[in-house]
Amino acid sequence: MPDIEEYHKPASRLTDDDAEPGSSSEAMPTNPQPQSGFFSALPLEIRQNIYRHLWVAAGSTQHVYKASPSPLAPLSHCACISDPDAEDVREIKLTNVLEAPPAEQAPECRDGAFTAEAMAQRDEINDWRLRNASLWCNHWACEEEPPVLRPVDDSIGDSDGDKKKRRTMVKEFSPFLAILLACKRMHQEAVDSMYDDTAFSFIGIDAVSRFLETTNAESLIRINTLHLIWAASIESYMDPEDEEAITAKMQWFDLWSKAADKLPRLKELRIWMYPQYARYPMPHEEWFKPLHLFRNVPTYEISLRWFQDPATPDTGPLDFLEEAPFKYERTPPLGENPLHFHWRRMMGLFLDEPRSMPTRRQKKKRYLGRS
């Protein structure tokens, strides 16, 4: 395997005849496509600059998440549109909407029907309830971002004579997918810079594990930036001798061991840890031990948010993290649970938090057609 430092050459030396050995830019037995002005008129250096500008336009930070809870679910991605360090106001927002006077039911209806105002209020409450329980944590805006749509002319009807034209709206292809599927030569030229220049922000550890298992080693070794949004599992603070806790901790250790081995060029590792609900205890000390494997990462930060640790309720230093290789900050929950006085009203609503949160609660605009 070539030395890691040899994977990058200065852009000024990039030509079609001088590509990196073993990289996607290396001359490969593919069609050179001389009829294409993009390949024949533009040098490799310019083409790769174009690819990099496309990645930035698509979103330099991309959330990676599992498409469904199934163990075999494929991964999907979307651009991050949130500030990861912004104040988390989900509890406050839910409290505010619960404190509003309940909208009255329509007096003329005896079947319990709601007025439009009452339905809007109920939907707003349930939106904030789900945001508080979301695995996307403070990135709920990224989770709910509607899809980008494009018009497509389609035909309907059983026979050629009966078919009628209609315009449908379908989800737009990702710029990443469009470039990588254009042709083999473009794929080979662009794929390395995609991994070099993109910050991969994972929603939960299942997405990280799936990504490490399904991405080839040549691509993984080029990744510079990894972010993790993690709603800490209950097993992370329950009795360490419990069988479920032991199994979960072994999986956690195995995940970070593989990440340290497969991502040797990391320059930035940032982790935002949240409890599944505010005021849950912090993970046990043992859960932080595998995170010491990344002591050589230049930018290494962990944000501990909303946890309530009875032993140290303030934001002071934690003794067991005194030798930690990462910088960390603690954002404690509100001293009093603002939702405590509203539990009766929440129980009266139709929607409870689901046992298994959806992978992405994307709000859809009205459209017909394939996704």
N, C-alpha and C positions, 0 to 999 in steps of 0.2 A: 504494500500500500504506500503511495507517495506521502511525503511529509505533509502535514496539515497546512503549514504555511505556504506550500507551493500551490494551493488551490486557487489563489488569487494572483493575477498579473496586473500590472498597471494598464489602465484602459488604452493608453497611447500605444501599447504594443500589440493590441488585438487586431489581427487580420484574419482573413479566411485561411491563409496558409500557416498561421502561427497560433492556432488555438491550443488551449490547455490539454495536455495528454489526459485521457480518461474523462474529460468533461463533455458536456453536451455540444460544445462548440467545435470539438475535434472533427476533422473530416471523416464522414461516415458514408457508407454506400447508399446514399439517398439521391433522389433526382435533384440536380443543381438548379433546375427551373430557370434557365437563362432568359426565357420569355418574360419573366417577372421583373418589372422595374425596381421593385423593393429589394430583390436580391442582387440584381446585376448593376444597379446604379449606386446603391448605398453600401459603404464599407461596413464590415462587421461591427466596428466600434459604434457607428451611428445607429445601426439596427438595435444593438443592445441598450443604447441609451433610450431608444423609443420604447423598448420593452419595460425598462425601469420606470419611465414616466407613466406607462399604462398601469403598472402595479400601484403606483402612488394614487392615480386617479380612481382606481377600484377600491382603495382603502388600504393604507399601509399596515393597519392592524386588522387582522381577520380573526373573528371568533370561529373556533372549530368545535362542533358539537355532534353528538350522535343523533341520527335522524329518528330514532325510536328507542324505547327502553330495551328492545330485544338484544341479547348478547351478540347477535350476528348483524345488527343494524349498521348500515354504512354511515360514513361521516358526511356532514354537510358543513357549509361555512357561510358567513355573512360579515359585512364590514362592521367594525365597532364605531358607534356614533356617540358614545358616552365618555365622560371624563372619569377614568377609573378611580381617581383620588377625590372626587367630589363628595360633599357631605351626603350621607345616606339618610334621607328624610322619609322613608317609606312608612315607618310607624307614625310619624307626625302627621303625614298626609291622611292616613287611614283614620287617625283620631279626629282630625278636623272634619272629615266628611261624616263621621259618626256623631259628632256633636251638633251637626245641623239638625233642626227640627224635622221629624219625619214628615214626608209629603203625605197628604191625606189620600185615601182611596176615593174613587169616584162615588159620590153619595147616591147616584141613581143606579149603581150596579150592586146587586146583592150576591154575586158569585165571587166576590173577592178581587175583581179586576182592578188593576192599577191605572191611575192617570198617567199621561205621558211624563209628567214631572216626577212622579213616584218611580216609574220604571227607570228613568235616567238616573235618579238618585241611587236606586238599588244596583244598577249596573256599575256606577262609579265606586260604590262600596266594595262590590265583589272584585272589581279590577284591582283595587288597592290591597284587598285580602290576598289575592293570588300573587301580586308583586311582593308582598311580604314573605310568602312561602316559596317564591321562585328560586330555582337552582341558578338562575342568571344573576341573582342578588341585585347589586346596584346597577346592573346593566339591563334592567327591565326594558328600557327604551330600545335597546338593540334587539331584544327578544320580540318586541311587538312591532318593529318597523315593517310596514306593508311591503309586499313584493314590488319590484319594478316590472312594469308591464309593457308589452309591445303589441301592436295590431298585426293580425295575420288574416289573410283572406282564405276562407274555407268554403267547402261545398257541402250541401246537405241534400239528401234525396236517395232513393233506391236505385234509380237508373240514370244513365247519362242525360236522357231527355228531361227527367224530372229534377235534376240537381239545380239548386239555386245557390248563388254566391251569398256569403254572409261574412262579416268581419267579426272576428273574435279577439279577445285580449288574452295573451298567454304570458307566462313569466319570462322575462328576458334572461338570456344566457349570461352567466358570469363572464366578465372579461378574461379571467384566468382560463376558463374552459374554452372560450372562443379562440384564444391564441394557441393553446396547446393542441387543439383539434384542427387547426387550419391546414397544416401539412407536417410531414415528418421533419423537414429541415427547420421550420419555425419552432417546432416543439423542442428540438435539440438545442437550438440557439437560446431559447427563452427560459427553459425550465430551471436552469441553475440560478439565474438572477431572481426568479420568483422565490426560491427558498432563501437566497442571500438577503433580500431586501424586504421581506415580509415579517412582521411580528405576529407570531402565532399565539392567539389568546384562547385557551381551552376552557370550556364550560364543564367543570367536573373532571374527576380523575379517570372515569371510564373513557372519555374522549381522548385523553392523553395515551392511555394504554392501547386503545384501538389504533391510534395514529402511529405509535411506535411499532406495532405489529404489522401494519399494512403498507408502510412507506419504505421504499428501498433505502439501503444504507448510504448510497451515493448522494441521495437527496437529504437524508437526515444530517449528514456530516456538514452540510452547508448552512444549517440553521444557526442564526446568530441570536435571536430573541425569542424567548418563551415566557408567556404569561399564563397564570392559572387563576381562575375564579372558582373557589372551592367552598361549597356549603358543607362544613365539617359533619361527618356522619356521627350518629349517636354512638357507634362503637368506639369512637375516638376518645370518649370520656367515661364510658361505662366501666364496670369492674374489669380490670386488665386480665383477670383470670377466667373471665367468661369465654366460652368457646367461640361465640360470634366475634367477640372483640379480638381474640387471638388470630382468627382467620382474616379479619379485616386488616389487622396490623401487618400480617405477613404479606398480604397483597400490596399494601402501602409501601413496605420496605422493598419488595420486588420491583414495583413500578419505578421508584427513584434510582434503584440500582441499574435498571435497564436504561433509564434516561441518561444517567451519568456516563454510561458506556457508549451509547449511540449518539450522543450530542456533545462531542468533545470541543466544539468550536463556539459554545455559548459565550456571548459577551454580556447578555442581560437576562436575568431571571427574576421575575417579580411574581409574588403570590399574594392574593387577597383571600384571607380566611374569614369566613362568616359562620356563625352557628345556624342551624336550621331554623331556630327561632331565637329572638333576642333574649339575653340573660341565661342562655345555656352555658354550662361550664366550658372552659378551654380544653383542647385536646391534652391528654396526658403527656408528660415530658418525653416519653419514649417515641412519640410520634414525630418529634422534631429531629431525632438522631439521624435518619437518612438524609436530611436536608444539609448535613455537614459535608456531604460528598461533593458539593459544588463550591468549595472554598476558593477556587481559582477563578471563578466568574467575576469579572471586574465590577459589574453593577448587579448587586444581589440584595433585594429588599423584600420584606414580608410585612404585610399590614394585617393586624389582628383587630377585627371589627365586631363590635356589639357583644363580645363575650363578657360574661360576669364570672370573675374568679373570686370566691368568697375570701380566700386568704389574702389576696392583694386587690382590693376593689378599685384602687387608684390606677394611674397610668405609669407608675414607677417601673424601674427595671425588674426583670424576673431573674432570680438567681440561676436557674438552670439554663438560661440563655446567655450567661455572662461570657462564655467562650464561643458563642455562635459566630460563624463566618459571615452572617448577613446582618444588615441593619433592619431594625423592626420598629414599628410604632403600634400603639394600642389605642383604639377608639372605644371607650366603654359605652354600654347602653345608657339610656336615660335612667336616672336614679329611680324613678317610679314608673311602673308600667302604665303608660297612658291609655292602654286598651282595657285595663282591668274593670273599669266602671261601665264598659259597653258590651260586656259579654252576653247579656240578655238580648240585646238588639241583634247582635251577630247571629245568635242561635235562631232567631226568628226569620232569617233570610233563607232563601231556597238552596244556596250553594255552600257546601262545606269544602275545606281544602281537600283536594283529591289525595288518595293514598299514594299514588305515583304521579308526580307532577309531569305535565307534557314536556317534551324535549324543547319545543319552541312554540309559544303561544302567539304566533304571528297573526296580526290583524290583517285580514284580506280586504282589499277593495273589491267592488263588484266586478266580476269578470267571468267569462265562459271559456271553456277550452282546456287544453292540457296544461300541466304545470311544468 
